[in-house]
């Protein structure tokens, strides 16, 4: 079997990759988005300030109602309060007020390359503002109107480095949060490794051992969850497979023994007759012995084929409604000659004139034949075999009871095993194959019914099996 334990390492690799991906997303995607958001937010804030200035003080530069010096003082105060650089700029690009020079007169200058049309594209811009500043700034423009005419602009500048610092602080906060999440998820990974991966690894090693035939390999997993249940199920399966392997070996040994013994006997007798060791006048005797052994081999082969068909096909039953009392009478009649020779009689205690059951009639006849045949084999001469039918809760009980040699207590659980024979029965049942009761058990199980045995040594044995009562009491095969 191909061994592959890379799944866990792939999982770890995927975990590390996911962590790196999260950091990458924060730095590459989230950071620019957050930066743009902060810029727009700051630009909106600056525009409100610029708009307030343009609506209050800036217009006085174009109106004689207030002196220029008074206007400059007001703007100076506003600039100092807000910490911003405030310009008043004409439409031709001439800066007539600059809070960076304390608003002093005579410090006017013109912005090279200023294009008034650019102001209509966006109310803010990033950069050095026509290469005037040495550092990048966020510049917001608000128009100044006087007598319904555009006179100039209020320009408010704020260093972009502040926004970038704010963005970096937020990035660090997000990364710290991600780090905490991954520390917690690493703890979860450790717990997962302990409660899932390590037990699964043990289970995998155990299944590899089972596949190689080592059913004694232990699974050291003691958990009260699904994995623990899986480990327990595999241990149970291994135990069953181990017993199955033992049963298979016993089965093969028993089959080999039951075939080898009669074949050896037949070969010996035939060779003895062929080379003259057995004289011609005794040939008939030994031919009968060989014939009996042949019948035993034929019976053994048929029983093996029957069991094999039951196991492979799952026993396809032909369920019909029939009279079990009538079937018992007919089966008993087939043993009339054998019973006469052993002076054995039958006592039939059957419920009613007719007792209909729903089952496979042919299979149930086979069950009755095997049970009655066993009862006759192990009954003493001049004894009685009792067959009885009864009913309870729509279930029919069929009993076959003899007064024979009985079955030892320690053998009761084994009598339905293939080829099993008690020490007592070995001397009595010379032609038995040890498969009859196995076939009986298989047939009853296929009907989803039960069969039990009660036995006492030197007193007798009783087999009781159940059948479902027919739902159609008027039908009868």
C-alpha positions in Angstrom: 0.0 0.0 0.0 1.3 3.4 -0.9 2.2 5.4 2.2 1.5 9.1 2.1 1.6 11.2 5.2 2.0 14.6 3.6 -1.6 15.8 4.2 -0.7 17.3 7.6 2.3 19.1 6.2 0.3 20.4 3.4 -2.1 21.7 5.9 0.7 23.4 7.9 2.0 24.9 4.6 -1.5 26.1 3.7 -1.7 27.6 7.2 1.6 29.5 6.8 0.6 30.6 3.3 -2.7 31.9 4.6 -0.9 33.9 7.3 1.5 35.4 4.7 -1.5 36.1 2.4 -3.3 37.9 5.2 -0.2 40.1 5.8 0.1 40.7 2.1 -3.5 41.7 1.8 -3.2 44.2 4.6 0.0 45.7 3.1 -0.8 45.6 -0.6 -4.6 45.9 -0.8 -6.0 47.2 2.5 -3.2 49.8 3.1 -3.8 51.7 -0.2 -7.6 51.5 0.2 -7.2 52.8 3.8 -4.8 55.5 2.6 -7.2 56.7 -0.1 -10.0 56.8 2.5 -7.9 58.8 4.9 -6.9 61.3 2.1 -10.5 61.8 1.1 -11.6 62.2 4.7 -8.8 64.7 5.3 -9.5 66.5 2.1 -13.2 66.9 3.0 -12.1 68.2 6.4 -9.7 70.7 4.8 -12.3 71.7 2.3 -14.8 72.7 5.1 -12.0 74.8 6.6 -11.1 76.4 3.3 -14.8 77.0 2.4 -15.4 78.7 5.8 -12.4 81.0 5.2 -13.5 81.8 1.6 -17.0 82.7 2.9 -15.7 84.9 5.8 -12.2 86.5 5.6 -10.9 85.9 2.1 -13.4 88.2 0.3 -12.1 91.2 2.3 -9.0 91.1 0.1 -11.2 92.3 -2.7 -13.4 94.6 -0.6 -12.4 97.8 1.2 -14.8 97.3 4.0 -12.0 95.8 6.2 -8.3 96.6 6.0 -5.9 94.1 4.6 -3.9 94.0 7.8 -7.0 93.1 9.8 -7.7 90.3 7.3 -4.2 89.0 7.5 -4.4 89.0 11.3 -7.6 87.0 11.2 -6.2 84.5 8.8 -3.0 84.3 10.8 -5.0 83.4 13.9 -7.0 80.8 11.9 -3.8 79.2 10.5 -2.1 79.1 13.9 -5.2 77.5 15.5 -5.6 74.8 12.8 -1.8 74.2 12.2 -2.4 74.5 8.5 -0.7 76.4 5.7 -3.3 78.9 4.3 -2.9 80.7 1.0 -5.0 83.2 -0.8 -4.2 83.0 -4.5 -5.5 85.0 -7.5 -6.8 83.3 -10.6 -3.5 84.1 -12.3 -1.6 82.1 -9.7 -0.3 85.0 -7.6 -0.2 84.2 -3.9 -1.3 87.4 -2.1 -1.4 85.7 1.3 0.8 82.9 2.8 0.3 82.0 6.5 3.8 80.3 6.4 5.4 83.8 6.2 3.3 85.0 9.2 1.0 86.8 6.7 3.3 89.7 6.3 2.7 92.0 3.3 5.3 92.2 0.6 5.8 88.5 0.5 3.6 87.9 -2.5 4.8 85.5 -5.2 3.4 83.8 -8.3 3.0 80.0 -8.8 4.7 79.0 -12.0 2.6 76.9 -14.2 -0.6 77.5 -12.3 -3.6 76.6 -14.5 -6.9 77.8 -13.4 -8.7 75.0 -15.3 -7.0 72.4 -13.1 -9.0 73.6 -10.2 -12.2 72.3 -11.8 -11.0 68.8 -12.1 -10.9 68.1 -8.4 -11.2 70.1 -5.3 -8.0 68.6 -3.9 -4.6 67.4 -5.2 -1.6 65.5 -3.8 2.0 66.4 -4.5 4.3 69.4 -4.2 1.7 71.8 -5.6 3.4 72.9 -8.8 6.8 72.0 -7.3 6.6 74.7 -4.6 7.0 72.4 -1.6 9.9 70.1 -0.9 7.6 67.5 0.6 4.3 66.1 -0.6 1.2 67.9 0.5 -2.5 67.5 0.4 -3.8 70.8 -1.1 -7.5 71.8 -1.1 -8.9 74.7 -3.1 -12.1 76.6 -2.3 -13.1 79.4 -4.7 -13.5 83.0 -3.6 -16.4 84.9 -5.2 -17.1 88.6 -5.0 -20.1 90.3 -6.6 -20.8 86.9 -8.3 -17.3 86.9 -9.9 -14.5 84.5 -9.3 -11.6 86.4 -7.7 -9.3 83.7 -6.5 -9.0 80.6 -4.2 -8.3 79.7 -0.7 -5.7 77.0 -0.7 -5.2 74.9 2.4 -2.1 72.7 2.6 -1.5 69.8 5.0 1.6 67.5 4.9 0.8 64.0 3.5 3.3 62.5 6.0 0.7 63.0 8.7 -1.8 60.9 6.8 0.8 58.3 6.0 1.7 58.1 9.7 -1.9 57.6 10.6 -2.2 54.9 7.9 0.9 53.2 9.3 -0.5 53.3 12.8 -3.7 51.7 11.5 -1.6 49.1 9.6 0.2 48.2 12.7 -3.0 47.9 14.6 -4.5 45.6 11.9 -1.3 43.5 11.8 -1.3 43.2 15.5 -4.9 42.0 15.4 -4.0 39.5 12.7 -1.0 38.4 14.7 -3.2 37.8 17.8 -5.7 35.9 15.6 -2.9 33.7 14.2 -1.5 33.1 17.7 -4.9 31.9 18.8 -5.3 29.8 15.6 -1.9 28.3 16.2 -3.2 27.2 19.6 -6.2 25.7 17.8 -3.7 24.0 15.4 -1.9 22.5 18.3 -5.1 21.3 19.9 -6.2 19.9 16.5 -2.8 18.1 16.2 -3.3 16.5 19.6 -7.0 15.5 19.3 -7.2 14.8 15.5 -3.9 14.4 13.7 -2.0 12.2 16.2 -4.9 9.8 16.8 -5.5 9.6 13.0 -1.8 8.9 12.5 -2.1 6.0 15.0 -5.2 4.7 13.4 -3.5 4.9 10.0 -0.5 2.8 11.3 -2.9 0.3 12.7 -4.9 -0.1 9.5 -1.5 -0.6 7.6 -0.7 -3.3 10.2 -4.1 -4.9 9.7 -3.7 -4.8 6.0 -0.5 -6.8 6.4 -2.3 -9.4 8.6 -1.1 -8.1 12.1 -4.5 -7.9 13.8 -2.9 -7.7 17.2 -1.6 -4.2 16.6 -3.0 -1.9 19.3 -4.6 1.5 18.7 -3.6 3.7 21.6 -6.5 6.1 21.3 -8.7 6.7 24.4 -11.2 9.4 23.4 -14.9 9.7 23.9 -15.6 11.3 20.5 -16.0 10.2 16.9 -12.3 9.5 16.5 -12.4 7.3 19.6 -15.4 5.5 18.2 -13.6 5.0 15.0 -10.6 3.6 16.8 -12.8 1.3 18.9 -14.6 0.2 15.7 -11.3 -0.7 14.0 -10.1 -2.6 17.1 -13.4 -4.5 17.1 -13.0 -5.1 13.3 -9.5 -6.4 13.8 -10.6 -8.7 16.6 -13.4 -10.1 14.3 -10.9 -10.4 11.4 -8.5 -12.3 13.7 -11.3 -14.7 14.7 -12.4 -15.0 11.1 -8.8 -15.9 10.1 -8.7 -18.5 12.9 -12.1 -19.8 11.8 -10.9 -19.9 8.2 -7.8 -21.9 9.2 -10.0 -24.3 11.2 -12.5 -24.5 8.3 -9.7 -25.5 5.9 -8.2 -27.9 8.4 -11.6 -29.6 9.0 -12.5 -29.7 5.3 -9.1 -31.2 4.5 -9.5 -33.8 7.3 -13.0 -34.7 6.4 -12.0 -35.2 2.8 -8.6 -36.9 3.4 -9.9 -39.5 5.8 -12.5 -41.2 3.5 -10.3 -40.8 0.5 -7.4 -42.5 2.3 -9.8 -45.2 3.4 -11.2 -45.7 -0.1 -7.8 -45.7 -1.7 -6.6 -48.3 0.7 -9.5 -50.6 0.2 -9.4 -50.3 -3.6 -5.6 -50.9 -3.7 -6.0 -53.9 -1.4 -8.7 -55.4 -3.7 -6.7 -54.6 -6.8 -3.5 -56.4 -5.5 -5.3 -59.3 -4.0 -4.8 -58.4 -0.3 -8.5 -58.5 0.1 -9.9 -61.8 -1.4 -12.7 -61.7 -4.0 -15.2 -63.2 -1.6 -14.9 -60.0 0.6 -15.0 -57.5 -2.2 -18.7 -56.9 -1.7 -18.2 -55.9 1.9 -15.5 -53.4 1.2 -17.3 -52.1 -1.9 -20.2 -51.2 0.4 -17.7 -49.5 2.7 -16.3 -47.5 -0.2 -19.9 -46.7 -1.3 -20.7 -45.3 2.1 -17.6 -43.2 2.1 -18.6 -41.9 -1.3 -22.0 -41.0 0.0 -20.4 -39.2 2.9 -18.1 -37.2 0.6 -21.2 -36.4 -1.6 -23.1 -35.1 1.4 -20.1 -33.1 2.6 -19.7 -31.5 -0.8 -23.4 -30.7 -1.1 -23.4 -29.1 2.3 -20.3 -27.1 1.5 -22.0 -25.9 -1.7 -25.1 -25.0 0.2 -23.2 -23.0 2.8 -21.2 -21.2 0.1 -24.4 -20.3 -1.8 -26.0 -19.0 1.4 -23.0 -16.8 2.1 -22.4 -15.5 -1.4 -26.0 -14.9 -2.6 -27.3 -13.9 0.8 -29.9 -16.7 0.4 -32.6 -15.5 -1.9 -35.8 -16.7 -0.1 -39.0 -17.6 -1.9 -41.5 -16.5 0.8 -44.9 -18.1 0.7 -47.7 -18.9 3.1 -47.9 -22.6 4.0 -49.1 -25.0 6.7 -46.1 -25.7 9.0 -48.1 -28.6 10.7 -48.5 -30.3 7.3 -44.8 -29.7 6.5 -43.8 -31.3 9.8 -46.0 -34.4 9.1 -44.6 -34.8 5.6 -40.9 -34.5 6.8 -41.5 -37.0 9.6 -42.9 -39.5 7.1 -39.6 -39.5 5.3 -37.8 -41.0 8.4 -40.3 -43.9 8.8 -37.8 -46.6 7.7 -35.0 -45.3 9.8 -37.2 -45.0 12.9 -38.5 -48.5 12.5 -34.9 -49.9 12.6 -34.1 -48.0 15.8 -37.5 -48.5 17.3 -38.0 -44.7 17.6 -41.5 -43.1 17.5 -42.7 -39.5 17.0 -45.1 -37.6 19.2 -46.6 -34.7 17.2 -48.2 -32.0 19.4 -49.4 -29.5 16.7 -51.4 -26.4 17.3 -54.8 -26.7 15.5 -55.6 -28.4 12.3 -53.7 -25.8 10.3 -51.0 -23.4 11.3 -50.0 -21.0 8.5 -46.5 -19.4 8.5 -44.9 -17.0 6.0 -41.4 -18.4 5.0 -39.5 -20.2 2.3 -41.1 -23.7 2.4 -38.2 -25.5 0.9 -35.6 -24.0 3.3 -37.8 -24.7 6.3 -38.2 -28.3 5.2 -34.4 -28.5 5.1 -34.3 -27.1 8.7 -36.8 -29.7 9.9 -35.0 -32.5 8.1 -31.6 -31.7 9.7 -33.0 -31.2 13.1 -35.1 -34.5 13.0 -32.1 -36.3 11.4 -29.9 -35.2 14.4 -32.6 -36.2 16.9 -32.8 -39.7 15.4 -29.0 -40.1 15.3 -28.5 -39.2 19.0 -31.7 -40.8 20.4 -31.6 -44.1 22.2 -33.6 -47.1 20.8 -37.2 -47.3 22.0 -37.3 -43.6 22.7 -39.7 -40.8 21.5 -39.0 -37.7 19.6 -41.5 -34.9 20.3 -42.3 -32.2 17.7 -44.5 -29.3 18.9 -45.9 -26.1 17.4 -47.2 -23.2 19.4 -48.0 -19.5 18.8 -47.5 -16.2 20.7 -47.8 -12.6 19.5 -48.1 -13.6 15.8 -44.9 -15.7 16.1 -44.9 -19.5 15.6 -42.6 -21.6 17.7 -41.4 -25.0 16.4 -39.8 -27.5 18.8 -37.9 -30.7 18.0 -37.1 -32.5 21.3 -35.3 -35.8 21.8 -34.4 -37.9 24.8 -30.9 -38.8 23.6 -27.3 -38.3 24.8 -27.6 -34.5 25.1 -25.0 -31.8 24.6 -22.3 -30.7 27.1 -22.8 -27.2 28.5 -19.5 -25.9 27.2 -20.4 -27.0 23.7 -23.8 -25.4 23.4 -22.4 -22.1 22.1 -20.3 -23.9 19.5 -22.8 -26.4 17.9 -23.7 -24.0 15.1 -20.1 -23.6 14.1 -19.1 -25.3 10.9 -17.6 -28.8 11.3 -18.0 -28.6 15.1 -18.8 -31.9 16.8 -18.9 -32.6 20.5 -16.7 -35.3 21.9 -19.8 -37.3 22.7 -21.2 -37.1 19.1 -18.0 -38.1 17.4 -18.5 -41.8 18.3 -22.2 -41.7 17.4 -22.2 -39.7 14.1 -19.7 -41.5 11.9 -21.2 -40.1 8.7 -21.9 -36.6 9.9 -20.1 -33.6 8.4 -20.6 -31.1 11.2 -22.4 -28.7 8.8 -26.0 -29.5 9.3 -26.6 -27.2 12.2 -24.6 -24.4 10.5 -27.0 -24.6 7.5 -30.0 -24.6 9.9 -28.7 -21.4 11.6 -28.0 -19.7 8.3 -31.5 -20.4 7.0 -33.2 -19.2 10.2 -31.1 -16.0 10.3 -32.0 -15.3 6.7 -35.6 -15.3 7.8 -34.6 -12.8 10.5 -35.8 -15.3 13.1 -34.2 -17.1 16.0 -33.2 -20.6 16.9 -32.2 -21.8 20.4 -31.1 -25.0 22.0 -31.7 -26.5 25.5 -29.8 -29.6 26.4 -28.8 -31.7 29.3 -26.3 -34.6 29.0 -28.0 -38.0 29.2 -31.4 -36.4 29.3 -31.9 -35.0 25.8 -31.9 -31.9 23.6 -34.5 -29.5 22.4 -34.2 -27.1 19.4 -36.7 -24.3 19.2 -36.9 -22.0 16.2 -39.4 -19.2 15.3 -41.3 -18.3 12.2 -43.7 -15.4 11.4 -47.4 -16.2 11.5 -49.0 -15.7 8.1 -50.9 -12.5 7.5 -53.3 -14.3 5.2 -54.9 -17.1 7.2 -56.9 -18.3 4.2 -53.9 -19.1 2.0 -52.3 -22.5 2.0 -49.7 -24.1 -0.3 
